[in-house]
């Protein structure tokens, strides 16, 4: 296994290993897991990806999310991110599918709005547009380390509320359906996720965050916007340009990402699996004290 650094202080390409190797081999899995903790974004090129291979690889890292209502793939362990309609044609730019891609172009962390947040996501390219459609990543670990130490201390003991409807509302007021709102009540998480393996802390932010516990609404939104801007400062990102056979895995505890636009008439099909965080990943320390959560 060979490592090639990709981004500004995070993200690396793994060479000489396939998803199937990791699925089948304990040592390959252990090495990959250690590299995920260290580099936060791992790129695998030239993979022969099928749903089965992606699922077997992903299951190694922990329990898989079941896809929520309102997403393509609901009830399975796969999220299908597609701009292709049932008739096999690319959907219109104002369709719900296209609007959802727009929401995906806001800086976010996957699943902060779920009852169990995500350790990692695995995304494979199946159909790639000729231009655009990149995925851009920042390290919220490096962002945290750039902040003023007094602010770091304060954030370690602060809790933010996350709501799927909030991020979707930034694209269109009714983009989150009543069924999605009912299934996904707001969640409250500590604003810093400390990795229990290496002790390094990262900002835990997303476009889903809409309030900070104990702060006035406007004041909380202002601090969230400032932190988002600091975390995504120019020069701090790694932009992944997708090629056929690419698979990218990222640590949702230590990164944010966003999709980049592409010409509306070009098809794009990506498949995501998402691994839920567990106690071993530091999940329990992310929950607010019980009394706060009950308020
Ligand atoms: Fe995402």
Boltz pocket constraint, residues with backbone or C-beta under 6 A from the ligand:
constraints:
  - pocket:
      binder: B
      contacts: [[A, 104], [A, 108], [A, 109], [A, 110], [A, 257]]
      max_distance: 6.0
